[in-house]
Amino acid sequence: MAYVPTIYDWRRNCAPIDQVFRAGGTSIQAGLTTGGVSVESPEPGGRFELFMNFAPFATEEANIDASWTISRILNGNVMRIGLYNTVQLVKASSITAADVDNGIPWANSQPWATDENWAWGPSSPIAAAALKGASTFTANLADVGEILKIGHVIGFYVDGFSFAHMVMDIAYDAADVATVTVEPPLRRALTTSNTMLYRPTAMVTCRNAREVMSNFTSGRHMAFNSARFAEAIV
């Protein structure tokens, strides 16, 4: 039976000021195999990496969340991090029709922008089944058009787990059904009941947790140092 670790949600108060998602490589440290073993050599297809930088945390709530987060990542726990809005994600203004019932993308620091009131989870349906370990899948983008491009990051939510992938190649047919090549490869099989998410979430472990930790300046404010995460395969 495969080892399934406890997965903790990254605290929203510990939001980064910038973020980069890198597609799977050939040799990185940290992360977990499906047997629960921490390894350096990843499973076939490599694991993605996620890099984040932070500003000092200004509020009491954010600093308390930072305290909790440091303990979690220092203990090697798996964190579920919703990817923040960068140019690596399809911009909201392009997603004019996908799952309009899933919420409204309010901005300007209003509650809707932080999912406090309405979560915005745009998606497109999977067009055909794809096997676990496959590097390609098909999605029906007829409602939104050819908005997905090479370099974008998308994801899936399957079997209660979140997965993120970078688009490495893409081709559209006349009906705007996209054949998408991704790295890392699919971690779960997809069916036509699944959807491709435009606002993905990554499951990761921290590669440099001791370097991320910093002191509370004057006992009040902490600022994480640069953090490097590797995909946790579960």
C-alpha positions as CSV (number, residue, x, y, z in Angstrom):
1,M,0.0,0.0,0.0
2,A,1.4,3.4,-1.0
3,Y,2.3,5.8,1.8
4,V,0.0,8.8,1.8
5,P,1.5,11.7,3.9
6,T,-0.6,14.3,5.7
7,I,-0.9,17.4,3.4
8,Y,-1.1,20.9,4.9
9,D,-2.4,24.0,3.2
10,W,0.0,26.9,2.9
11,R,-1.3,29.8,4.9
12,R,-2.7,32.6,2.7
13,N,-1.2,35.3,5.0
14,C,2.3,34.0,3.9
15,A,1.8,35.1,0.3
16,P,5.0,35.6,-1.8
17,I,5.9,38.8,-3.6
18,D,7.1,36.7,-6.6
19,Q,7.0,33.1,-7.7
20,V,8.4,30.9,-10.5
21,F,7.3,27.4,-11.5
22,R,9.9,25.3,-13.2
23,A,9.0,22.1,-15.1
24,G,10.5,18.8,-14.0
25,G,14.2,18.2,-14.3
26,T,16.5,15.1,-14.1
27,S,18.0,15.4,-10.6
28,I,16.9,17.4,-7.7
29,Q,16.9,16.9,-3.9
30,A,13.9,16.6,-1.5
31,G,10.4,15.4,-2.2
32,L,8.7,12.1,-1.5
33,T,8.2,8.9,-3.6
34,T,4.9,7.0,-3.5
35,G,6.6,4.8,-0.9
36,G,7.2,7.7,1.5
37,V,10.9,7.8,0.9
38,S,12.8,11.1,0.6
39,V,15.1,10.8,-2.5
40,E,17.5,12.8,-4.7
41,S,16.8,10.9,-8.0
42,P,13.1,11.7,-9.0
43,E,10.6,9.3,-10.6
44,P,10.5,9.1,-14.4
45,G,9.7,12.5,-15.9
46,G,11.3,14.5,-13.1
47,R,9.6,16.7,-10.6
48,F,8.7,20.3,-10.9
49,E,10.3,23.0,-8.6
50,L,8.7,26.1,-7.2
51,F,10.6,29.2,-6.2
52,M,9.1,32.0,-4.0
53,N,10.4,35.2,-2.4
54,F,8.7,37.1,0.4
55,A,8.3,40.6,1.9
56,P,8.3,41.1,5.7
57,F,5.0,40.0,7.3
58,A,3.3,43.1,8.6
59,T,0.3,41.8,10.6
60,E,0.2,39.7,13.8
61,E,-1.9,37.1,12.0
62,A,0.7,36.7,9.2
63,N,3.6,36.4,11.6
64,I,1.7,33.7,13.6
65,D,1.0,31.9,10.4
66,A,4.7,32.2,9.5
67,S,5.7,30.6,12.8
68,W,3.4,27.7,12.1
69,T,4.6,27.4,8.5
70,I,8.3,27.3,9.5
71,S,7.7,24.4,11.8
72,R,5.8,22.5,9.2
73,I,8.4,22.8,6.4
74,L,11.3,22.2,8.8
75,N,9.7,18.8,9.6
76,G,9.5,17.9,5.9
77,N,5.7,18.1,5.7
78,V,4.0,18.2,2.3
79,M,2.4,21.6,1.7
80,R,-0.4,22.4,-0.7
81,I,0.3,25.8,-2.3
82,G,-2.2,27.5,-4.6
83,L,-0.1,29.1,-7.3
84,Y,-0.2,32.9,-7.1
85,N,-1.2,35.0,-10.1
86,T,1.8,35.5,-12.3
87,V,2.3,35.6,-16.1
88,Q,2.8,31.8,-15.9
89,L,-1.0,31.5,-15.4
90,V,-3.6,32.3,-18.1
91,K,-4.7,35.8,-17.3
92,A,-8.2,36.2,-15.9
93,S,-9.4,38.5,-18.7
94,S,-8.8,35.8,-21.2
95,I,-11.0,33.3,-19.4
96,T,-14.3,34.8,-20.4
97,A,-16.6,31.7,-20.3
98,A,-14.9,28.8,-18.5
99,D,-17.0,27.7,-15.5
100,V,-18.6,31.1,-14.9
101,D,-20.6,29.6,-12.1
102,N,-17.4,28.9,-10.1
103,G,-17.1,32.4,-8.8
104,I,-16.1,35.9,-9.8
105,P,-12.5,37.2,-10.0
106,W,-12.7,40.3,-7.9
107,A,-9.4,42.1,-7.4
108,N,-7.9,45.2,-5.6
109,S,-7.4,43.2,-2.4
110,Q,-11.2,42.8,-1.9
111,P,-12.4,39.6,-0.1
112,W,-13.4,37.9,-3.3
113,A,-9.8,38.1,-4.5
114,T,-8.6,36.1,-1.5
115,D,-11.4,33.4,-1.8
116,E,-12.9,34.7,1.4
117,N,-16.4,35.1,-0.2
118,W,-16.3,33.4,-3.6
119,A,-13.6,31.1,-4.9
120,W,-12.9,31.5,-8.6
121,G,-11.8,28.2,-10.1
122,P,-12.0,28.4,-13.9
123,S,-11.5,25.2,-15.8
124,S,-12.0,23.4,-19.1
125,P,-13.3,19.8,-19.6
126,I,-11.0,16.9,-20.4
127,A,-11.9,15.6,-23.9
128,A,-10.6,12.0,-23.7
129,A,-9.2,9.7,-21.1
130,A,-5.4,9.8,-20.5
131,L,-3.3,7.3,-18.6
132,K,-1.2,7.9,-15.5
133,G,2.4,8.7,-16.6
134,A,1.3,10.1,-20.0
135,S,2.8,13.3,-21.2
136,T,-0.1,14.4,-23.3
137,F,-3.9,14.9,-22.8
138,T,-6.7,16.6,-24.6
139,A,-9.0,19.4,-23.3
140,N,-12.0,21.1,-24.9
141,L,-11.4,24.8,-25.0
142,A,-14.3,25.6,-27.3
143,D,-15.8,28.0,-24.7
144,V,-12.7,30.1,-24.3
145,G,-10.7,29.6,-27.5
146,E,-7.0,29.2,-28.0
147,I,-5.9,30.9,-24.7
148,L,-3.6,28.2,-23.5
149,K,0.0,28.6,-24.6
150,I,3.5,27.0,-24.2
151,G,4.9,28.1,-20.8
152,H,1.5,28.3,-19.0
153,V,1.0,26.3,-15.9
154,I,-2.2,24.3,-15.4
155,G,-3.3,21.7,-13.0
156,F,-5.8,19.0,-12.0
157,Y,-7.6,17.9,-8.8
158,V,-7.9,14.1,-8.8
159,D,-8.6,11.5,-6.0
160,G,-8.4,14.3,-3.5
161,F,-4.9,15.5,-4.6
162,S,-3.7,18.5,-6.4
163,F,-1.3,18.4,-9.4
164,A,0.5,21.2,-11.4
165,H,2.1,20.9,-14.8
166,M,3.8,23.2,-17.3
167,V,2.6,23.3,-20.9
168,M,5.6,22.3,-23.1
169,D,3.7,22.0,-26.4
170,I,0.1,22.5,-27.6
171,A,-1.9,22.0,-30.8
172,Y,-5.5,22.9,-31.5
173,D,-7.9,21.4,-33.9
174,A,-10.7,23.2,-35.8
175,A,-13.1,22.8,-32.8
176,D,-10.5,24.2,-30.3
177,V,-9.8,20.8,-28.7
178,A,-6.2,21.1,-27.5
179,T,-3.7,18.4,-27.4
180,V,-1.4,19.4,-24.6
181,T,2.1,18.1,-23.8
182,V,3.1,18.7,-20.2
183,E,6.0,18.3,-17.7
184,P,6.0,16.6,-15.3
185,P,3.9,13.8,-16.7
186,L,0.4,13.0,-15.4
187,R,0.5,11.7,-11.8
188,R,-3.1,10.3,-12.0
189,A,-5.2,8.9,-14.9
190,L,-7.7,11.4,-16.3
191,T,-11.2,10.8,-17.5
192,T,-13.8,12.9,-19.2
193,S,-15.3,13.7,-15.7
194,N,-12.1,15.6,-14.8
195,T,-11.3,19.2,-15.7
196,M,-8.1,21.1,-16.5
197,L,-7.7,23.9,-13.9
198,Y,-6.4,27.4,-14.9
199,R,-5.7,28.2,-11.2
200,P,-3.6,25.1,-10.2
201,T,-2.4,24.0,-6.8
202,A,1.0,22.4,-6.2
203,M,1.9,19.7,-3.6
204,V,5.5,20.3,-2.5
205,T,8.1,19.9,0.2
206,C,10.7,22.6,0.9
207,R,14.3,22.0,-0.2
208,N,15.9,24.7,1.9
209,A,13.7,25.0,5.0
210,R,16.5,26.0,7.3
211,E,17.5,28.8,4.9
212,V,13.9,30.0,4.7
213,M,13.7,30.5,8.4
214,S,14.6,33.9,9.8
215,N,14.3,35.7,13.2
216,F,11.5,37.9,14.4
217,T,12.9,41.4,14.1
218,S,12.4,43.1,17.4
219,G,10.3,40.1,18.4
220,R,7.5,41.2,16.1
221,H,8.1,40.8,12.3
222,M,9.5,37.9,10.3
223,A,10.5,37.8,6.6
224,F,11.0,34.4,5.0
225,N,14.2,34.1,2.9
226,S,13.9,32.7,-0.6
227,A,12.2,29.3,-0.6
228,R,12.8,26.4,-3.0
229,F,10.2,23.7,-3.2
230,A,10.1,20.3,-5.0
231,E,7.0,18.4,-6.1
232,A,5.8,15.8,-3.6
233,I,4.6,12.7,-5.6
234,V,1.7,11.0,-3.8
